[in-house]
Amino acid sequence: MILTGPEIDRERAEGRLRLEPYDEEHLSTNSYDLTLGSELVCYTGDVLDTRRPNPHRTVLIPPDGFVLRPDRIYLGSSVEVLGSNAYVPLIHSRSGAARLGLYVHCTADLIDVGSFGQVTFQLRAVQPVRVHAGDLLGQVTFWRTLGEITLYEGKYQGSRGPQPSQIHRDALMLQEAG
């Protein structure tokens, strides 16, 4: 079951979910709007590899914005730190961003219960789109769990800023275990 906007507000006030900084103006019917931070991670290789760290650069979004090009993935992050030990956050595009052909969270929309940090947005544009630091591009919903809760202890815990993929670490762990 999804939390309504007023329930998100109550649960945050009671400390059962975290949204910092918090602005009541970002609260919606059943979600909370998320703000794009000032940095983007851009992969610099032509081919990305699941078994190796991928070269990338971090750029600051200039005051006049940054144009996202098609056929590339850009990583941004929420200004807000969020998470919960009781609820599962799901990240979505706001409809206004989606109507520009901007995917704000291409996939991996589920944030594990017990994970806290700034959310890395996986930004993809179907045509060139200019984004600005401070844009309200994403939204988070909170979902009740059913069953015993195991809290997240993974490699992205406590993330600050956009986080490049760490999938290559999974292959290393499998090699070491095998």
Backbone as CSV, one residue per row, in Angstrom:
resi,resn,N_x,N_y,N_z,CA_x,CA_y,CA_z,C_x,C_y,C_z
1,MET,0.841,-1.183,0.000,0.000,0.000,0.000,0.882,1.241,0.000
2,ILE,0.472,2.210,-0.768,1.228,3.454,-0.918,0.789,4.455,0.146
3,LEU,1.743,5.225,0.660,1.408,6.282,1.614,0.861,7.491,0.864
4,THR,-0.153,8.123,1.426,-0.674,9.370,0.873,0.260,10.507,1.281
5,GLY,0.096,11.656,0.660,0.899,12.819,1.017,0.818,13.161,2.498
6,PRO,-0.393,13.282,3.068,-0.478,13.581,4.498,0.185,12.507,5.372
7,GLU,0.134,11.238,4.926,0.760,10.166,5.703,2.290,10.237,5.592
8,ILE,2.800,10.626,4.420,4.243,10.853,4.276,4.680,11.917,5.274
9,ASP,3.916,12.993,5.355,4.223,14.085,6.283,4.224,13.590,7.733
10,ARG,3.205,12.819,8.113,3.118,12.290,9.488,4.267,11.326,9.799
11,GLU,4.529,10.412,8.891,5.576,9.413,9.121,6.962,10.070,9.191
12,ARG,7.168,11.122,8.412,8.426,11.872,8.497,8.543,12.567,9.846
13,ALA,7.467,13.186,10.282,7.464,13.873,11.578,7.693,12.895,12.730
14,GLU,7.210,11.666,12.581,7.383,10.626,13.616,8.743,9.930,13.517
15,GLY,9.510,10.233,12.463,10.844,9.655,12.313,10.882,8.295,11.648
16,ARG,9.777,7.861,11.031,9.758,6.547,10.384,10.213,6.597,8.921
17,LEU,10.363,7.798,8.397,11.000,7.966,7.098,11.749,9.294,7.107
18,ARG,12.753,9.366,6.259,13.635,10.540,6.240,13.542,11.246,4.896
19,LEU,13.356,12.553,4.934,13.391,13.447,3.775,14.047,14.737,4.248
20,GLU,15.307,14.946,3.857,16.051,16.141,4.298,16.838,16.722,3.139
21,PRO,16.714,18.003,2.855,15.805,18.932,3.511,14.356,18.637,3.123
22,TYR,13.450,19.085,3.972,12.027,18.844,3.773,11.331,20.160,3.502
23,ASP,10.460,20.164,2.500,9.691,21.354,2.141,8.260,20.898,1.864
24,GLU,7.317,21.350,2.668,5.914,20.939,2.486,5.402,21.217,1.085
25,GLU,5.982,22.220,0.400,5.561,22.536,-0.969,5.868,21.396,-1.937
26,HIS,6.782,20.501,-1.581,7.145,19.374,-2.446,6.229,18.167,-2.233
27,LEU,5.366,18.246,-1.234,4.455,17.153,-0.928,3.294,17.155,-1.913
28,SER,2.956,15.983,-2.420,1.907,15.833,-3.410,0.854,14.865,-2.865
29,THR,-0.080,14.484,-3.704,-1.176,13.613,-3.297,-0.691,12.323,-2.647
30,ASN,0.303,11.677,-3.278,0.848,10.443,-2.713,2.335,10.293,-3.031
31,SER,3.038,11.434,-3.097,4.472,11.407,-3.363,5.114,12.694,-2.844
32,TYR,6.437,12.718,-2.946,7.213,13.894,-2.562,8.158,14.194,-3.714
33,ASP,8.166,15.450,-4.184,8.993,15.848,-5.318,10.450,15.997,-4.909
34,LEU,11.343,15.533,-5.794,12.786,15.550,-5.533,13.499,16.525,-6.463
35,THR,14.502,17.186,-5.909,15.236,18.248,-6.567,16.544,17.724,-7.160
36,LEU,16.842,18.102,-8.394,18.104,17.736,-9.027,19.245,18.542,-8.413
37,GLY,20.309,17.845,-8.012,21.502,18.489,-7.467,22.311,19.170,-8.552
38,SER,23.469,19.680,-8.184,24.273,20.518,-9.079,25.318,19.761,-9.892
39,GLU,25.482,18.457,-9.669,26.502,17.684,-10.383,25.882,16.589,-11.240
40,LEU,26.578,16.286,-12.335,26.229,15.146,-13.176,27.472,14.298,-13.379
41,VAL,27.286,12.997,-13.424,28.357,12.074,-13.796,28.086,11.659,-15.236
42,CYS,29.124,11.789,-16.069,29.041,11.412,-17.481,30.084,10.336,-17.746
43,TYR,29.651,9.191,-18.246,30.610,8.158,-18.621,31.370,8.633,-19.855
44,THR,32.673,8.362,-19.892,33.507,8.839,-20.997,33.851,7.748,-22.004
45,GLY,33.600,6.499,-21.682,33.880,5.408,-22.617,32.747,5.220,-23.599
46,ASP,33.079,4.640,-24.743,32.053,4.351,-25.755,31.268,3.091,-25.431
47,VAL,31.917,2.150,-24.735,31.281,0.897,-24.347,31.404,0.753,-22.835
48,LEU,30.298,0.557,-22.163,30.313,0.358,-20.718,30.455,-1.128,-20.426
49,ASP,31.137,-1.459,-19.340,31.491,-2.843,-19.031,31.005,-3.207,-17.634
50,THR,30.270,-4.317,-17.516,29.745,-4.746,-16.211,30.813,-5.359,-15.319
51,ARG,31.989,-5.663,-15.843,33.032,-6.337,-15.074,34.197,-5.425,-14.689
52,ARG,34.109,-4.146,-15.033,35.195,-3.204,-14.731,34.619,-1.854,-14.310
53,PRO,35.407,-1.092,-13.536,34.987,0.288,-13.284,34.969,1.039,-14.623
54,ASN,33.976,1.853,-14.837,33.853,2.583,-16.097,34.353,4.013,-15.936
55,PRO,35.185,4.474,-16.887,35.696,5.844,-16.786,34.551,6.847,-16.889
56,HIS,34.666,7.896,-16.104,33.616,8.912,-16.083,34.219,10.239,-15.623
57,ARG,33.448,11.286,-15.811,33.833,12.598,-15.290,32.618,13.209,-14.604
58,THR,32.899,14.063,-13.652,31.836,14.775,-12.948,31.833,16.212,-13.440
59,VAL,30.652,16.717,-13.789,30.532,18.099,-14.259,29.532,18.830,-13.376
60,LEU,29.796,20.100,-13.168,28.838,20.970,-12.485,27.857,21.502,-13.513
61,ILE,26.594,21.505,-13.178,25.581,22.060,-14.073,25.749,23.580,-14.053
62,PRO,26.036,24.192,-15.211,26.221,25.652,-15.226,24.906,26.395,-14.952
63,PRO,25.001,27.671,-14.627,23.784,28.444,-14.324,22.742,28.440,-15.444
64,ASP,23.192,28.349,-16.717,22.241,28.335,-17.824,21.790,26.915,-18.181
65,GLY,22.150,25.928,-17.363,21.693,24.561,-17.552,22.680,23.704,-18.320
66,PHE,22.347,22.428,-18.431,23.178,21.440,-19.118,22.276,20.665,-20.054
67,VAL,22.695,20.518,-21.313,21.884,19.812,-22.304,22.215,18.322,-22.260
68,LEU,21.203,17.529,-21.961,21.312,16.074,-22.002,21.064,15.631,-23.439
69,ARG,21.965,14.833,-23.965,21.872,14.350,-25.345,21.288,12.930,-25.382
70,PRO,20.574,12.595,-26.434,20.078,11.222,-26.583,21.245,10.237,-26.702
71,ASP,20.966,8.989,-26.468,21.928,7.897,-26.595,23.064,7.964,-25.582
72,ARG,22.871,8.663,-24.499,23.833,8.709,-23.394,23.034,8.556,-22.111
73,ILE,23.700,8.053,-21.083,23.104,8.017,-19.748,23.872,9.017,-18.907
74,TYR,23.172,9.820,-18.164,23.763,10.795,-17.252,23.288,10.437,-15.850
75,LEU,24.151,10.583,-14.900,23.781,10.319,-13.518,23.734,11.640,-12.769
76,GLY,22.603,11.938,-12.186,22.436,13.092,-11.321,22.058,12.576,-9.951
77,SER,21.768,13.467,-9.045,21.307,13.004,-7.730,20.297,13.974,-7.171
78,SER,19.531,13.451,-6.238,18.592,14.302,-5.514,19.372,15.159,-4.533
79,VAL,18.888,16.337,-4.285,19.418,17.162,-3.197,19.035,16.504,-1.873
80,GLU,17.844,15.935,-1.850,17.295,15.352,-0.634,17.962,14.030,-0.279
81,VAL,18.217,13.860,0.993,18.604,12.568,1.551,17.302,11.906,1.983
82,LEU,17.130,10.650,1.592,15.887,9.980,1.948,16.153,8.531,2.302
83,GLY,15.161,7.921,2.917,15.226,6.508,3.263,14.267,6.197,4.387
84,SER,14.170,4.907,4.700,13.277,4.464,5.766,13.662,3.059,6.203
85,ASN,13.510,2.803,7.492,13.654,1.440,8.003,12.310,0.725,8.049
86,ALA,11.246,1.414,7.642,9.901,0.842,7.708,9.207,0.760,6.349
87,TYR,9.599,1.598,5.407,8.933,1.681,4.109,9.938,1.530,2.979
88,VAL,9.430,1.123,1.811,10.252,0.999,0.614,9.986,2.215,-0.271
89,PRO,11.002,3.072,-0.475,10.841,4.195,-1.400,10.952,3.725,-2.858
90,LEU,10.096,4.256,-3.713,10.187,4.035,-5.160,10.352,5.394,-5.831
91,ILE,11.259,5.459,-6.792,11.573,6.708,-7.479,10.924,6.706,-8.855
92,HIS,10.347,7.841,-9.230,9.678,7.995,-10.511,10.021,9.360,-11.096
93,SER,9.775,9.507,-12.398,9.823,10.832,-13.026,8.572,11.598,-12.627
94,ARG,8.702,12.896,-12.525,7.495,13.717,-12.444,6.900,13.778,-13.840
95,SER,5.599,13.923,-13.943,4.953,13.858,-15.249,5.427,14.975,-16.177
96,GLY,5.729,16.146,-15.646,6.221,17.244,-16.492,7.537,16.906,-17.161
97,ALA,8.450,16.246,-16.439,9.728,15.819,-17.028,9.493,14.720,-18.057
98,ALA,8.606,13.791,-17.741,8.300,12.698,-18.669,7.710,13.233,-19.967
99,ARG,6.934,14.296,-19.877,6.312,14.868,-21.067,7.313,15.592,-21.952
100,LEU,8.526,15.801,-21.448,9.610,16.337,-22.274,10.458,15.199,-22.861
101,GLY,10.057,13.957,-22.601,10.833,12.819,-23.076,12.045,12.545,-22.214
102,LEU,11.996,12.987,-20.958,13.121,12.801,-20.044,12.796,11.682,-19.064
103,TYR,13.585,10.634,-19.139,13.504,9.558,-18.166,14.400,9.971,-16.996
104,VAL,13.828,10.086,-15.833,14.590,10.520,-14.661,15.156,9.326,-13.913
105,HIS,14.449,8.247,-13.939,14.936,7.035,-13.275,14.602,5.882,-14.208
106,CYS,15.518,5.607,-15.145,15.255,4.648,-16.226,14.799,3.300,-15.722
107,THR,15.428,2.839,-14.677,15.165,1.509,-14.148,15.690,1.514,-12.715
108,ALA,15.628,0.416,-12.037,16.117,0.342,-10.650,15.445,1.399,-9.781
109,ASP,14.123,1.464,-9.863,13.386,2.490,-9.134,13.190,2.169,-7.654
110,LEU,13.444,0.939,-7.263,13.233,0.511,-5.886,14.457,0.841,-5.033
111,ILE,14.234,1.531,-3.938,15.273,1.817,-2.956,15.015,0.867,-1.792
112,ASP,15.995,0.057,-1.447,15.791,-0.956,-0.414,15.459,-0.339,0.934
113,VAL,14.598,-1.021,1.673,14.291,-0.607,3.032,15.603,-0.607,3.828
114,GLY,15.849,0.462,4.552,17.084,0.582,5.321,18.189,1.325,4.588
115,SER,17.973,1.667,3.317,18.957,2.443,2.564,18.682,3.925,2.793
116,PHE,19.736,4.672,3.090,19.621,6.109,3.310,20.679,6.818,2.483
117,GLY,20.310,7.900,1.827,21.269,8.690,1.064,20.562,9.523,0.023
118,GLN,21.361,10.235,-0.760,20.820,10.938,-1.908,20.607,9.896,-2.998
119,VAL,19.532,10.036,-3.733,19.193,9.083,-4.786,19.939,9.457,-6.057
120,THR,20.552,8.465,-6.710,21.152,8.705,-8.016,20.070,8.566,-9.075
121,PHE,19.862,9.651,-9.827,18.923,9.630,-10.945,19.653,9.103,-12.177
122,GLN,19.021,8.225,-12.917,19.542,7.741,-14.194,18.808,8.524,-15.276
123,LEU,19.442,9.575,-15.768,18.791,10.513,-16.678,19.031,10.115,-18.135
124,ARG,17.945,10.035,-18.894,18.046,9.721,-20.320,17.007,10.533,-21.062
125,ALA,17.443,11.212,-22.114,16.563,12.073,-22.901,16.319,11.453,-24.271
126,VAL,15.088,11.506,-24.763,14.788,10.995,-26.099,15.139,12.019,-27.173
127,GLN,15.256,13.274,-26.793,15.771,14.336,-27.649,16.512,15.284,-26.719
128,PRO,17.320,16.206,-27.226,18.060,17.083,-26.313,17.122,17.824,-25.346
129,VAL,17.482,17.794,-24.062,16.712,18.473,-23.016,17.695,19.198,-22.107
130,ARG,17.432,20.461,-21.850,18.263,21.254,-20.937,17.697,21.127,-19.523
131,VAL,18.556,20.711,-18.585,18.156,20.612,-17.184,18.967,21.609,-16.365
132,HIS,18.421,21.971,-15.222,19.045,22.961,-14.338,19.115,22.395,-12.926
133,ALA,20.190,22.716,-12.226,20.255,22.377,-10.804,19.051,23.017,-10.118
134,GLY,18.403,22.270,-9.258,17.223,22.784,-8.565,15.914,22.421,-9.227
135,ASP,15.960,21.831,-10.437,14.720,21.387,-11.086,14.070,20.281,-10.262
136,LEU,12.747,20.323,-10.183,11.984,19.243,-9.556,11.684,18.213,-10.649
137,LEU,12.565,17.217,-10.789,12.446,16.243,-11.870,11.870,14.907,-11.416
138,GLY,12.161,14.512,-10.197,11.757,13.200,-9.720,10.746,13.291,-8.599
139,GLN,10.235,12.131,-8.225,9.349,12.036,-7.067,9.553,10.690,-6.404
140,VAL,9.287,10.659,-5.131,9.420,9.420,-4.378,8.067,9.074,-3.764
141,THR,7.732,7.789,-3.837,6.572,7.259,-3.131,7.098,6.287,-2.084
142,PHE,6.312,6.055,-1.050,6.702,5.145,0.030,5.659,4.046,0.142
143,TRP,6.136,2.799,0.215,5.273,1.623,0.197,5.482,0.804,1.453
144,ARG,4.379,0.312,1.998,4.436,-0.552,3.185,5.032,-1.910,2.804
145,THR,5.726,-2.495,3.752,6.307,-3.823,3.548,5.385,-4.881,4.145
146,LEU,5.575,-6.100,3.727,4.844,-7.235,4.279,5.879,-8.306,4.578
147,GLY,5.937,-8.745,5.820,6.911,-9.762,6.203,8.066,-9.177,6.986
148,GLU,8.988,-10.063,7.345,10.154,-9.670,8.136,11.045,-8.735,7.317
149,ILE,11.522,-7.690,7.962,12.368,-6.701,7.294,13.835,-7.011,7.542
150,THR,14.608,-7.041,6.475,16.066,-7.088,6.545,16.559,-5.770,5.980
151,LEU,17.311,-5.007,6.770,17.754,-3.689,6.351,18.922,-3.775,5.369
152,TYR,18.926,-2.870,4.414,19.956,-2.771,3.382,21.311,-2.452,4.004
153,GLU,22.334,-3.152,3.539,23.712,-2.900,3.967,24.642,-2.897,2.759
154,GLY,24.157,-2.455,1.608,24.896,-2.570,0.358,25.884,-1.453,0.077
155,LYS,26.457,-1.540,-1.101,27.565,-0.681,-1.504,27.184,0.781,-1.747
156,TYR,25.912,1.084,-1.877,25.501,2.463,-2.116,24.970,3.150,-0.844
157,GLN,25.045,2.480,0.295,24.545,3.049,1.555,25.235,4.388,1.828
158,GLY,24.453,5.386,2.214,24.995,6.697,2.569,25.441,7.529,1.384
159,SER,24.954,7.224,0.202,25.389,7.930,-1.015,25.188,9.432,-0.903
160,ARG,26.190,10.137,-1.411,26.122,11.594,-1.559,26.546,11.915,-2.982
161,GLY,25.715,12.640,-3.690,26.004,12.959,-5.085,25.736,11.763,-5.985
162,PRO,25.837,11.972,-7.307,25.590,10.879,-8.245,26.647,9.787,-8.109
163,GLN,26.210,8.548,-8.069,27.108,7.412,-7.871,27.212,6.581,-9.147
164,PRO,28.419,6.469,-9.710,28.599,5.585,-10.866,28.320,4.136,-10.473
165,SER,28.080,3.315,-11.466,27.792,1.904,-11.235,28.944,1.207,-10.521
166,GLN,28.580,0.357,-9.593,29.546,-0.498,-8.885,29.285,-1.968,-9.203
167,ILE,28.608,-2.245,-10.308,28.246,-3.624,-10.651,29.473,-4.521,-10.778
168,HIS,30.602,-3.952,-11.163,31.822,-4.751,-11.297,32.235,-5.400,-9.971
169,ARG,31.857,-4.805,-8.861,32.175,-5.379,-7.549,31.428,-6.687,-7.310
170,ASP,30.244,-6.835,-7.912,29.482,-8.080,-7.776,30.239,-9.244,-8.405
171,ALA,30.809,-9.035,-9.577,31.572,-10.091,-10.250,32.806,-10.466,-9.437
172,LEU,33.449,-9.467,-8.836,34.625,-9.747,-8.003,34.247,-10.589,-6.789
173,MET,33.118,-10.257,-6.169,32.671,-11.024,-4.991,32.352,-12.458,-5.386
174,LEU,31.743,-12.674,-6.558,31.431,-14.018,-7.016,32.711,-14.813,-7.297
175,GLN,33.714,-14.155,-7.874,34.990,-14.822,-8.140,35.680,-15.211,-6.840
176,GLU,35.659,-14.316,-5.870,36.297,-14.591,-4.587,35.581,-15.705,-3.824
177,ALA,34.250,-15.759,-3.958,33.470,-16.780,-3.255,33.599,-18.152,-3.931
178,GLY,33.826,-18.143,-5.247,33.842,-19.387,-5.991,35.179,-19.962,-6.051
